[in-house]
Structures are given as C-alpha cells and as structure tokens.
C-alpha cells in the first residue's frame, strides 16, 4: 500500500464516523503525499494539534 492509499483509507475511516478532516489537515496530507514533509513530521503535526493535555490532577 502506498502512502497515498494509506491516507485515502484513513480519511475514509474518519468519514465512516461522520467526521470530516479540516482543510488544514487535508493540505498537510497532500504535502506528505507529494514528499514535501515526512511521515514523522506529519506525526508531530498531529501530536501537536490533537494530543490531549495531561491533567495536573492525576
């Protein structure tokens, strides 16, 4: 499976849940498909944007 196919599959799975990726996220995916960013950079982008903050009450 190519990276493009993997991203298309992932977006399809998101849409099954009735969700739609943001325009910013879609553009980042296109950059990764074109080789402008690495998968590791994409992971850091997602972690920074969507990672839950740890609670200080733990």
TIRO-2110 file (N, C-alpha, C; in Angstrom, 1 decimal):
// TIRO-2110
0.9, -1.2, 0.0, N, 1, A
0.0, 0.0, 0.0, CA, 1, A
0.9, 1.2, 0.0, C, 1, A
0.6, 2.2, -0.9, N, 2, A
1.4, 3.4, -0.9, CA, 2, A
0.9, 4.4, 0.2, C, 2, A
1.7, 5.4, 0.4, N, 3, A
1.3, 6.4, 1.4, CA, 3, A
0.0, 7.1, 1.0, C, 3, A
-0.2, 7.3, -0.3, N, 4, A
-1.4, 8.0, -0.8, CA, 4, A
-2.6, 7.1, -0.5, C, 4, A
-2.4, 5.8, -0.8, N, 5, A
-3.5, 4.8, -0.5, CA, 5, A
-3.8, 4.8, 1.0, C, 5, A
-2.8, 4.8, 1.8, N, 6, A
-3.0, 4.7, 3.3, CA, 6, A
-3.7, 5.9, 3.8, C, 6, A
-3.4, 7.1, 3.3, N, 7, A
-4.1, 8.3, 3.7, CA, 7, A
-5.5, 8.3, 3.2, C, 7, A
-5.7, 7.9, 2.0, N, 8, A
-7.1, 7.8, 1.5, CA, 8, A
-7.9, 6.8, 2.4, C, 8, A
-7.4, 5.7, 2.8, N, 9, A
-8.0, 4.8, 3.6, CA, 9, A
-8.3, 5.4, 5.0, C, 9, A
-7.3, 6.1, 5.5, N, 10, A
-7.5, 6.7, 6.9, CA, 10, A
-8.6, 7.8, 6.8, C, 10, A
-8.7, 8.6, 5.7, N, 11, A
-9.7, 9.6, 5.6, CA, 11, A
-11.1, 8.9, 5.5, C, 11, A
-11.1, 7.8, 4.7, N, 12, A
-12.4, 7.1, 4.6, CA, 12, A
-12.9, 6.6, 5.9, C, 12, A
-11.9, 6.1, 6.8, N, 13, A
-12.3, 5.6, 8.1, CA, 13, A
-12.9, 6.8, 9.0, C, 13, A
-12.3, 7.9, 8.8, N, 14, A
-12.7, 9.1, 9.6, CA, 14, A
-14.2, 9.5, 9.1, C, 14, A
-14.4, 9.4, 7.8, N, 15, A
-15.7, 9.8, 7.3, CA, 15, A
-16.8, 8.8, 7.7, C, 15, A
-16.4, 7.5, 7.9, N, 16, A
-17.4, 6.5, 8.3, CA, 16, A
-18.0, 6.9, 9.6, C, 16, A
-17.2, 7.6, 10.5, N, 17, A
-17.7, 8.1, 11.7, CA, 17, A
-18.5, 9.4, 11.6, C, 17, A
-18.7, 9.8, 10.4, N, 18, A
-19.4, 11.1, 10.2, CA, 18, A
-18.6, 12.3, 10.4, C, 18, A
-17.3, 12.2, 10.4, N, 19, A
-16.4, 13.3, 10.6, CA, 19, A
-15.8, 13.7, 9.3, C, 19, A
-15.3, 14.9, 9.2, N, 20, A
-14.6, 15.4, 8.0, CA, 20, A
-13.3, 16.1, 8.5, C, 20, A
-12.1, 15.6, 7.9, N, 21, A
-10.9, 16.3, 8.3, CA, 21, A
-10.9, 17.8, 7.9, C, 21, A
-10.2, 18.6, 8.7, N, 22, A
-10.1, 20.0, 8.4, CA, 22, A
-9.3, 20.3, 7.1, C, 22, A
-9.6, 21.4, 6.6, N, 23, A
-8.8, 21.8, 5.4, CA, 23, A
-7.3, 21.9, 5.6, C, 23, A
-7.0, 22.3, 6.8, N, 24, A
-5.5, 22.4, 7.2, CA, 24, A
-4.9, 21.0, 7.2, C, 24, A
-5.7, 20.0, 7.8, N, 25, A
-5.2, 18.6, 7.8, CA, 25, A
-5.1, 18.0, 6.4, C, 25, A
-6.1, 18.3, 5.6, N, 26, A
-6.1, 17.8, 4.2, CA, 26, A
-4.9, 18.3, 3.4, C, 26, A
-4.6, 19.6, 3.6, N, 27, A
-3.4, 20.2, 2.9, CA, 27, A
-2.1, 19.6, 3.4, C, 27, A
-2.0, 19.3, 4.7, N, 28, A
-0.8, 18.6, 5.3, CA, 28, A
-0.7, 17.2, 4.7, C, 28, A
-1.8, 16.5, 4.5, N, 29, A
-1.8, 15.2, 3.9, CA, 29, A
-1.3, 15.3, 2.5, C, 29, A
-1.7, 16.3, 1.7, N, 30, A
-1.3, 16.4, 0.3, CA, 30, A
0.2, 16.7, 0.3, C, 30, A
0.7, 17.5, 1.2, N, 31, A
2.2, 17.8, 1.3, CA, 31, A
2.9, 16.5, 1.5, C, 31, A
2.4, 15.6, 2.4, N, 32, A
3.1, 14.4, 2.7, CA, 32, A
3.1, 13.5, 1.5, C, 32, A
1.9, 13.4, 0.8, N, 33, A
1.8, 12.6, -0.5, CA, 33, A
2.8, 13.1, -1.5, C, 33, A
3.0, 14.4, -1.6, N, 34, A
4.0, 15.0, -2.6, CA, 34, A
5.4, 14.8, -2.1, C, 34, A
5.7, 14.4, -0.9, N, 35, A
7.0, 14.3, -0.4, CA, 35, A
7.6, 15.5, 0.2, C, 35, A
6.8, 16.5, 0.4, N, 36, A
7.2, 17.8, 0.9, CA, 36, A
7.5, 17.8, 2.4, C, 36, A
6.8, 16.8, 3.1, N, 37, A
7.1, 16.6, 4.5, CA, 37, A
7.2, 15.1, 4.7, C, 37, A
7.8, 14.7, 5.8, N, 38, A
8.0, 13.3, 6.1, CA, 38, A
6.8, 12.8, 6.9, C, 38, A
6.7, 11.5, 7.0, N, 39, A
5.6, 10.9, 7.9, CA, 39, A
5.9, 11.3, 9.3, C, 39, A
7.1, 11.4, 9.7, N, 40, A
7.5, 11.8, 11.1, CA, 40, A
7.0, 13.2, 11.3, C, 40, A
7.2, 14.1, 10.4, N, 41, A
6.8, 15.5, 10.5, CA, 41, A
5.2, 15.5, 10.6, C, 41, A
4.6, 14.7, 9.8, N, 42, A
3.1, 14.6, 9.9, CA, 42, A
2.6, 14.1, 11.3, C, 42, A
3.3, 13.2, 11.8, N, 43, A
3.0, 12.7, 13.2, CA, 43, A
3.2, 13.8, 14.2, C, 43, A
4.3, 14.5, 14.1, N, 44, A
4.5, 15.6, 15.0, CA, 44, A
3.4, 16.7, 14.9, C, 44, A
3.0, 17.0, 13.7, N, 45, A
1.9, 17.9, 13.4, CA, 45, A
0.6, 17.5, 14.1, C, 45, A
0.3, 16.2, 13.9, N, 46, A
-0.9, 15.7, 14.5, CA, 46, A
-0.8, 15.7, 16.1, C, 46, A
0.3, 15.3, 16.6, N, 47, A
0.5, 15.2, 18.0, CA, 47, A
0.4, 16.6, 18.6, C, 47, A
1.0, 17.6, 18.0, N, 48, A
0.9, 19.0, 18.5, CA, 48, A
-0.5, 19.5, 18.4, C, 48, A
-1.2, 19.2, 17.4, N, 49, A
-2.5, 19.8, 17.2, CA, 49, A
-3.6, 19.1, 18.0, C, 49, A
-3.5, 17.7, 18.1, N, 50, A
-4.6, 17.0, 18.7, CA, 50, A
-4.3, 16.2, 20.0, C, 50, A
-3.1, 16.2, 20.4, N, 51, A
-2.8, 15.4, 21.6, CA, 51, A
-3.4, 16.0, 22.8, C, 51, A
-4.0, 15.2, 23.6, N, 52, A
-4.7, 15.7, 24.8, CA, 52, A
-3.7, 16.1, 25.8, C, 52, A
-4.0, 17.2, 26.5, N, 53, A
-3.1, 17.6, 27.5, CA, 53, A
-3.2, 16.8, 28.8, C, 53, A
-2.1, 16.5, 29.5, N, 54, A
-2.2, 15.7, 30.7, CA, 54, A
-2.8, 16.6, 31.8, C, 54, A
-3.6, 15.9, 32.6, N, 55, A
-4.3, 16.6, 33.7, CA, 55, A
-3.3, 16.7, 34.8, C, 55, A
-3.3, 17.9, 35.5, N, 56, A
-2.5, 18.0, 36.7, CA, 56, A
-3.0, 17.4, 37.9, C, 56, A
-4.3, 16.9, 37.8, N, 57, A
-4.9, 16.2, 39.0, CA, 57, A
-4.7, 14.7, 39.0, C, 57, A
-3.8, 14.2, 38.2, N, 58, A
-3.6, 12.8, 38.1, CA, 58, A
-2.9, 12.2, 39.3, C, 58, A
END
